[in-house]
């Protein structure tokens, strides 16, 4: 696998090496020894799987207690995946990075604890899977408004139409009013 730090170096883009022939392909998507050597030494406790249709935006989510690192990938379709640094003492506080993740490119993104995370579905539908370093704790879940002007995220919105959001994401605060790390 190839491990590439992005503009915020704590966010790592991982590119597996698929082996294929006329029957299909095989690839490793996670190896603990490689991950620990190339990214960080961590332990995953939960795997999640979601399916969404085009135009849905999920995020920007995080847990203020029990923060989760996430190892994310798309197994069907295509999404724009985004992480925002919300660590007050970080030189990258309030900055974001994004990547296109798809079943075609097979890229994987490491989003460590201390980041708000979200994704937008570009394809007609997408299935998104991710490993988490801590358990989901809804009582600690927080959100930041997806279109906070202070973040200026370049979401690749289909036909420049507003995304489909959950009620929680519609009323999320801007970063300046959010509880952060």
N, C-alpha and C positions, 0 to 999 in steps of 0.2 A: 504494500500500500504506500501511496505517496501522501505525506503530511505537509500541508502548506499553511503557515500562519497568515491571517488576513491583515487588513489595515489596523485592526485592533488585534495585537499578536496573541492574545489569550483565546481568540476564536480561531479554530483550526479547521481547514477544509481537508477532508480525507478522500482520496481517490483510490478505490479498490482496483485490483487487477482481475477483470473477468477472464475466464478461460472458456472458450466456446468452440463449437463445431456445428454441424448440421442438426444435432439433437437439441441444441440450446446452449446454456452457459452455466458455469459454476463460479462462485466467488466467495471469499471470506469477507464478512462485513464487520467483524469484530474479533480481535485477538488480544486478550488481556496483556500478554507480555509486550507486544508491539505498542499497544495503546499506552501502557505505563512508561515505556521507554521514549516514546515520541510525543506524547501529549501531557498526561498527568497520571499520577498514581491514585486511582479512585476505585470505588466499588459501586456497582449498579444494583439497585434493589427492586426496580419495577420497570416493566415494558408496557408501552401504550400503543394503541393503533386507532387512528381516526380516518373517517372517509368524509369528504366534502365535495360539493359541486362548484363549478366555475363561479368566480366572483365572491366567494366566501373568504372573509379575513378573520382569522382567529388570533387574537392578541391585542396588545402586547402584554403578556402575562408573566408573573413571577410570584414566588412565595417569600414573604418578608421573614418568616421563621421557617425552618426546614427548607432552606433554599435548595433548588434542584439544579444540578448540572444535567444537560440533555445531549444525547448523541442521536441526531435526527437524520432521517432519510426518507425518500419517497419510493414506494414500491409499485405505484401505478399513477401515471399522469405527471403533472409538473406544477411546482409551486415556486414562489419567490419567498425565501426564508430570510428573516431579519432578526438581528440581536442588537439591543441597545444597552450600553454600559451604564448601570445605575449605581455604581460604587462611588460614593461621594469623594473619596480620597484618590481616585484613579485619574491619571492624566487624560484619560479618554472619556471621562464622565459626560454623559449626554450625547456621545457620538454613537453612530450605528454602522453596522456592516450588513451586507445582504449577499445572497447567492441564489442562483437558480438550482434547485434540486429536482431531479426527474428520474423516472424509471429508465430513461434513455441514457443519461450521463452517469447514473449510479453514484453520484457524489454524496458524501456524508458530512454533516457539520457538527462540530463539538461546540456547544454553548455552555460555558462553565457557570457555576452559581455566581450571582451578582449581576446578572443580565436579565432584562425583560426580553421576552421572545414572542415572535408571532410569524404567521405565514399567510400568504394570499394565493388562492388557487387560480392558476392561469389556464389549465386544460379543462375540458368539459367536466371531469371529476378527477380527484386524486386521493390516493391512500397514503397516509403519513404514519410512519412508525418511529418510535423513539424510546431509548433507554434512559432511565432517570437515576440520579445518585441519592435521592431521598424520596420518601413516599408523598403522594399527593395529600395535601392537607387543606381542604377548602376554607377552613377558618383563617388561614394565613394567606390565601390567594389575593393578589392585588393585580391591578391593570393600569396601564398608561394609555392615554388616547392615541389611537393609531395615526391620526393626522395632526398631532401636536406640531404647530409651526416652529417651535424651537428645535425640534428634531429634524424637520425637513427631510423625511424619508421619501425616497423616490420609488414609491410603490408602482409597479407596472399595471395599472388599472386597465381592464378591458374597456375599450371605447371611452375612456375617461369617465366611466360611471362610478358612482359611489359603491363601495363593497357592501356585501351582506354581512351584518354584524349581529352578535348576540345582544340582548338588552344590557348586560353587564358592560360589554365593550363600548356600547353607544354612549354610556354615561361616565366612562373612565376619566379620571383627572389628567391634566397635563403634567409633565414631568415636574414643573416647579411646585405643584401642589401634591405630588405623590410621596408616599412614604418610601424611602430608599435606604440602601445599605450604608 
